[in-house]
Amino acid sequence: MLAKLFTYSLFGIDAKSVEVEVDISPGAMPRTILVGLAEAAVRESTHRIERALVNSGYQRPIDRIVINLSPADLPKEAASFDLPIAIGLLTASNQLHSERFADYAAVGELALDGTLRPIKGALSMALAAHEQGLRGLLVPVENGREAAVVEGLEIIPVGTLAEAVGFYSDQLPIEPLEFRWDDAVAEFGQYPIDYSDVKGQEMAKRAVTVAAAGNHHILMIGSPGTGKTLMAQRIGTILPGLSPEESLQTTRIYSAVGQLEDGQSLKILRPFRPPHHTISEAGLVGGGSTPRPGEISLAHNGILFLDELPEFNRRTLEVLRQPLEDQCVTISRAMGSITFPASLMLVAAMNPCPCGYRGDPRRNCNCSPIQIERYLARISGPLLDRIDIHIEVPPVPFRELSDQQTGTSSGEMREQVIAAREIQHRRFVDQPAQLNGKMTPPQIRKFCKLASDAEALLKTAMDEMGLSARAHDKILRIGRTIADLDGAKEITSAHLSEAINYRTLDRSYW
């Protein structure tokens, strides 16, 4: 007898529809054949499924069994096929009869005792089921909350193979899960940190506010212990919350790599990814025989923080150049290419020299000019050119550290950021870029109008500092953001002067 039902295979962060066909031939030599470009995890599933059937009280078919996973040219490598294959075996051996296979797909990994274990990519699979026009999807209980985010699709949480059989046979009613945005925000949408924790550094906080308002990349330069990491970790607290669409995009990526917190349905807070400087190229951009997202894509709609920037492998840093420009990562393999989103805010920190104390009034630096030059040469000019804001983060004086009054808080900075972004959203209605940091050259010419004195100032800065064309455009973008923070329609010399001061490395700092 032949049984057919739907399931899904994860390819990158997208789910592809797969039809599971199970055929049992009575009287033939007992043998199980699995076809359809199945990887090791899927080929081994037949042994798990056989024991799960027996331990759940069902009979294991002792006949010739052919299991086909269609389409045959799509690689299938996850254990999420266990449940649909087991249901197909029960149906083909006349132990289960159901009219629901055309309406409800199933995904899930089976343990030997018949319980279901969580899988990766349940959200993408639910989205694919909805696009396919199915009524619902059976998922393991642990994946229920993330899959329930998809509107218009019934998510049926099942804990065991027996529960799935009971639902398909219409003998066990299971209520679909419901998603509530307010509950998710209350549980996972609060920050435990605040910029009021950072003593002093008001100038650096101002630069961070500008960077957050226009989504500009930022590099902080300073001695150890000046608060660079503290400020980077708190940038998310001043950014607008993720919109439902952004939250869904980000959650798909985390779901595909299995990094959602237990019981979490959506990513409510913007991601903050701080990879160690020993990370490989594949770890940063993604890779593998079947490509999976790297840290760049995991920071989508959030912050990628690279601490101790010169300590990263130079070749690893160079792979950042294309994603920073295109806001996506494309990985090509023989089976095809996969594109992962990578719209992020890059935040980097570094010491001014190998020992870290160059320019520190309290500590002596013993680094030679050649050592400093080699240290800085680890970061290429083209990469630095793509970072909009370079700022110095000086040591904090004792009087500021001991001051009992708190400095600027995240709430105050966030109000400024949101007000500036609202101006940008009105400006860029129906435009390719929605924030100043992403403006295209035509948009720069249209929206970055300079006052007469500001134009003269920019010309002088270009001549004296030897700025590149990219640096020229970045100064205009930053100036536009500063003007938005002031609520000004035109970029004045004061706005432009502050923007030029944020190009520390262009001012021959070293």
ZIJOHU-V916040 format. One record per residue. PHI is phi in degrees with one decimal (999 if undefined). PSI is psi in degrees with one decimal (none if undefined). Layout:
# ZIJOHU-V916040
PHI_PSI + PHI_PSI
This chain:
# ZIJOHU-V916040
999_146.2 + -107.4_134.1 + -124.3_142.9 + -133.9_138.6 + -157.9_166.6 + -101.2_148.2 + -149.0_-168.6 + -142.3_148.5 + -119.7_135.5 + -84.5_129.5 + -130.4_100.3 + 74.0_-120.8 + -111.1_5.4 + -103.1_151.3 + -108.3_134.5 + -109.1_139.2 + -69.3_135.5 + -129.3_133.8 + -99.6_124.1 + -94.8_120.3 + -115.5_126.6 + -122.5_122.0 + -122.3_129.3 + -116.4_126.0 + -109.1_101.1 + -63.2_143.6 + 87.2_-13.4 + -83.3_168.0 + -61.1_127.3 + -59.4_120.6 + -167.5_143.6 + -111.8_123.5 + -118.7_125.2 + -115.5_120.7 + -126.6_161.1 + 120.1_34.7 + 56.7_50.2 + -86.8_134.6 + -81.5_-179.2 + -57.7_-43.8 + -61.0_-32.5 + -81.7_-39.5 + -62.1_-36.5 + -74.9_-11.0 + -64.8_-26.6 + -60.9_-35.2 + -70.6_-40.9 + -62.9_-44.1 + -65.3_-40.9 + -59.5_-45.8 + -72.3_-33.7 + -64.2_-37.8 + -62.9_-48.8 + -66.0_-44.3 + -72.3_-12.9 + -95.6_2.2 + 94.6_12.4 + -105.5_166.7 + -92.3_137.6 + -85.2_124.1 + -61.9_131.4 + -111.3_70.7 + -148.7_-175.7 + -78.1_119.8 + -117.4_126.9 + -118.0_122.6 + -113.9_120.7 + -115.2_130.3 + -109.9_109.8 + -109.6_141.8 + -74.7_146.3 + -71.4_-21.4 + -93.9_3.9 + -95.5_121.0 + -61.9_140.5 + -131.9_117.0 + -129.1_-3.0 + -98.4_165.8 + -86.3_7.3 + -71.5_-5.5 + -83.8_-7.9 + -55.9_-51.3 + -63.4_-50.5 + -63.1_-34.9 + -66.2_-42.2 + -62.7_-42.8 + -62.8_-40.2 + -63.3_-39.3 + -64.0_-42.2 + -65.6_-37.4 + -71.1_-44.3 + -67.4_-24.0 + -97.7_15.0 + 63.8_26.0 + -96.5_-6.4 + -146.1_135.7 + -128.6_129.1 + -149.9_146.7 + -104.0_9.1 + -99.3_-1.9 + -63.7_-29.7 + -77.1_-16.9 + -107.7_-25.5 + -126.1_120.1 + -87.3_170.1 + -142.8_142.7 + -141.4_149.4 + 158.1_147.5 + -99.9_135.8 + -98.4_138.2 + -87.5_169.1 + -65.2_-24.4 + -90.1_4.8 + 93.0_-1.2 + -78.7_157.9 + -100.9_136.9 + -106.7_153.3 + -65.9_156.9 + -124.2_170.6 + -95.5_145.2 + 80.2_23.2 + -62.0_-35.0 + -65.6_-45.3 + -62.1_-36.7 + -68.0_-38.1 + -65.5_-40.4 + -62.4_-41.3 + -65.6_-38.6 + -64.0_-39.8 + -65.3_-43.1 + -64.9_-31.2 + -74.5_-14.0 + 87.9_16.9 + -75.8_160.5 + -80.8_-36.6 + -160.6_177.5 + -143.4_130.3 + -89.0_126.3 + -133.9_158.8 + -60.3_151.4 + -54.3_-40.9 + -64.6_-23.7 + -95.8_-0.1 + -61.7_-43.5 + -67.9_-39.1 + -71.4_-37.7 + -71.2_-29.1 + -68.7_-8.2 + -63.4_-29.8 + -73.2_118.9 + -78.3_147.2 + 82.4_11.0 + -133.2_130.4 + -80.2_121.7 + -102.4_115.8 + -103.6_107.6 + -82.1_127.7 + -127.4_140.3 + -100.9_-20.3 + -142.1_165.6 + -61.6_-38.1 + -62.9_-37.8 + -65.6_-40.7 + -63.7_-41.2 + -64.1_-41.5 + -62.7_-37.7 + -69.7_-46.8 + -63.8_-34.4 + -84.0_1.3 + 65.3_26.7 + -102.4_-14.2 + -129.5_103.2 + -73.8_129.6 + -126.0_122.7 + -74.1_133.8 + -63.1_148.2 + -75.6_149.0 + -116.6_142.7 + -103.8_135.7 + -124.8_115.5 + -59.6_-43.4 + -61.6_-38.5 + -65.8_-40.3 + -65.3_-41.4 + -64.4_-42.3 + -64.7_-34.1 + -87.4_-37.5 + -123.9_10.2 + -110.5_24.3 + -117.5_136.1 + -92.2_133.5 + -88.3_3.1 + -124.1_163.6 + -154.8_152.1 + -68.1_-15.5 + -67.0_-15.7 + -71.8_-20.0 + -89.5_115.2 + -79.4_135.7 + 66.4_-149.8 + 56.0_39.0 + -66.7_-33.6 + -67.4_-40.4 + -66.6_-37.6 + -63.0_-37.5 + -61.8_-44.5 + -63.1_-40.0 + -64.4_-38.7 + -61.3_-43.5 + -62.5_-44.9 + -61.2_-44.1 + -68.4_-35.6 + -65.6_-37.3 + -109.2_6.2 + 57.2_49.7 + -94.1_142.3 + -71.7_146.9 + -139.0_141.1 + -122.1_125.1 + -106.2_129.2 + -119.6_125.1 + -178.0_167.0 + -67.3_161.3 + -59.2_140.2 + 85.3_11.3 + -89.6_-4.9 + 102.8_16.1 + -63.2_-47.2 + -67.5_-40.1 + -58.0_-43.3 + -70.1_-37.8 + -63.6_-42.9 + -63.8_-22.4 + -100.4_4.0 + -62.9_-36.2 + -60.1_-26.3 + -72.4_-15.6 + -108.7_-2.1 + -86.2_150.8 + -59.5_149.1 + -63.3_157.8 + -63.4_133.8 + -72.3_161.8 + -54.3_-38.3 + -67.2_-45.1 + -63.7_-39.8 + -61.3_-41.1 + -66.1_-42.8 + -60.3_-45.5 + -68.8_-40.6 + -64.1_-35.7 + -57.6_-40.5 + -67.6_-46.7 + -67.9_-33.6 + -65.9_-39.6 + -66.1_-28.5 + -103.4_4.5 + 69.3_36.0 + -112.1_16.9 + -74.4_143.8 + -66.1_156.1 + -57.5_126.7 + 78.6_2.2 + -82.4_132.3 + -94.0_-39.4 + -140.5_152.8 + -78.9_111.6 + -93.0_-39.5 + -89.5_149.5 + -65.5_137.5 + -63.2_146.6 + -130.1_110.1 + -113.8_113.6 + -111.2_73.2 + -63.5_148.5 + -72.7_154.0 + -69.8_-6.8 + -87.3_3.8 + -61.7_147.3 + -87.0_171.7 + -61.6_-44.1 + -64.8_-35.5 + -67.4_-29.7 + -82.8_-47.9 + -98.2_-16.4 + 105.4_163.5 + 166.8_-161.1 + 108.5_165.0 + -60.7_-42.8 + -107.3_104.7 + -55.6_139.5 + -126.7_157.0 + -64.1_148.6 + -104.5_-169.1 + -61.9_-31.8 + -61.9_-44.9 + -75.3_-30.6 + -66.9_-19.6 + -91.6_7.2 + -55.7_131.0 + 66.6_17.2 + -143.3_-142.4 + -122.2_132.3 + -106.6_115.3 + -107.6_117.1 + -108.6_98.9 + -85.2_148.9 + 54.0_57.7 + -53.4_-44.5 + -66.5_-14.9 + -79.1_-14.8 + -69.9_148.7 + -60.3_133.2 + -61.1_-40.6 + -63.7_-35.3 + -65.0_-42.2 + -65.6_-32.9 + -65.3_-25.1 + -70.6_-10.7 + -74.4_-22.7 + -60.7_-47.7 + -67.9_-45.0 + -61.0_-35.2 + -65.2_-30.3 + -84.0_-45.3 + -95.5_-12.8 + 61.5_28.7 + -157.6_163.5 + -126.9_126.2 + -112.9_124.4 + -116.6_124.8 + -106.5_136.0 + -135.0_173.4 + -60.8_-32.6 + -77.8_-11.1 + 141.0_-175.2 + -116.4_149.4 + -126.4_134.5 + -111.2_124.8 + -106.8_142.5 + -70.8_150.2 + -153.6_52.0 + -88.9_103.9 + -140.3_169.5 + -110.0_117.3 + -85.7_125.8 + -122.9_122.5 + -125.5_155.7 + -139.5_146.8 + -155.3_159.2 + -86.0_158.0 + -77.3_-11.1 + -161.5_172.7 + -56.9_-40.4 + -80.9_-21.5 + 95.7_-2.8 + -116.5_19.0 + -65.9_125.5 + 85.2_-3.4 + -79.3_122.0 + -69.4_-15.2 + -101.3_-13.7 + -131.0_148.5 + -91.3_140.8 + -103.6_126.6 + -106.5_12.7 + -76.0_136.3 + -80.2_159.7 + -56.6_-35.5 + -67.9_-40.8 + -62.4_-42.1 + -64.9_-41.4 + -63.4_-43.1 + -65.2_-38.2 + -61.8_-46.4 + -74.2_-25.4 + -69.9_-10.7 + -67.3_-19.0 + -106.7_123.7 + -74.2_152.3 + -60.0_-44.4 + -59.0_-34.7 + -70.8_-44.5 + -61.0_-34.4 + -65.0_-23.9 + -86.0_-7.3 + -93.3_118.9 + -67.0_-48.6 + -115.8_126.5 + -117.2_123.7 + -132.6_151.3 + -90.5_136.8 + -115.9_96.1 + -76.6_163.9 + -60.2_148.1 + -90.5_124.5 + -62.7_155.5 + -59.8_-39.2 + -60.9_-31.7 + -78.6_-36.4 + -65.3_-37.1 + -87.2_-6.2 + -67.5_127.7 + -78.0_-15.8 + -78.9_140.6 + -82.2_150.9 + -84.3_-159.8 + -59.3_131.5 + -93.3_166.8 + -62.1_-36.3 + -61.6_-42.5 + -67.0_-42.8 + -67.0_-37.9 + -65.7_-37.4 + -59.5_-43.4 + -64.6_-43.0 + -62.7_-46.3 + -65.4_-40.5 + -62.1_-42.6 + -67.0_-38.0 + -70.7_-32.2 + -63.3_-39.0 + -61.9_-42.4 + -66.5_-39.5 + -64.2_-36.8 + -70.0_-36.4 + -68.9_-40.1 + -99.2_27.8 + -59.9_126.9 + 63.0_25.9 + -108.2_154.3 + -60.0_-42.4 + -99.4_142.6 + -109.6_-6.9 + -136.6_155.0 + -60.0_-36.8 + -65.5_-15.9 + -109.2_11.9 + -61.8_139.2 + -84.1_162.3 + -52.8_-42.9 + -62.2_-36.5 + -69.2_-35.7 + -61.2_-45.4 + -64.0_-31.6 + -82.3_-40.7 + -105.6_-13.0 + -102.4_62.4 + -76.4_133.3 + -104.8_142.9 + -68.1_161.1 + -59.6_-41.8 + -69.4_-32.0 + -68.5_-36.7 + -63.5_-41.0 + -66.1_-38.5 + -63.6_-42.7 + -64.7_-40.1 + -61.7_-43.9 + -62.5_-43.6 + -63.6_-40.4 + -62.2_-43.0 + -70.0_-44.0 + -78.5_-32.8 + -97.0_-9.9 + 61.9_44.3 + -70.8_147.9 + -79.9_169.2 + -62.9_-36.2 + -67.2_-40.7 + -65.0_-36.7 + -58.2_-46.6 + -67.1_-35.8 + -68.8_-37.3 + -62.1_-39.6 + -66.6_-40.1 + -63.5_-45.5 + -63.9_-42.6 + -59.5_-37.7 + -64.8_-38.6 + -67.1_-43.5 + -62.0_-40.0 + -63.9_-37.6 + -65.3_-37.5 + -63.9_-30.0 + -88.5_-6.1 + 72.5_24.2 + -94.3_144.0 + -81.4_-29.4 + -117.1_148.3 + -84.7_115.2 + -92.6_175.6 + -64.0_-32.4 + -65.4_-43.6 + -63.5_-43.9 + -69.0_-36.4 + -62.7_-43.0 + -63.8_-39.9 + -62.8_-41.5 + -64.9_-36.8 + -65.3_-20.1 + -84.5_5.7 + -108.2_60.5 + -53.7_-45.9 + -70.9_-23.0 + -78.2_-15.1 + -95.2_28.9 + 53.4_46.3 + -59.2_-34.1 + -87.1_none
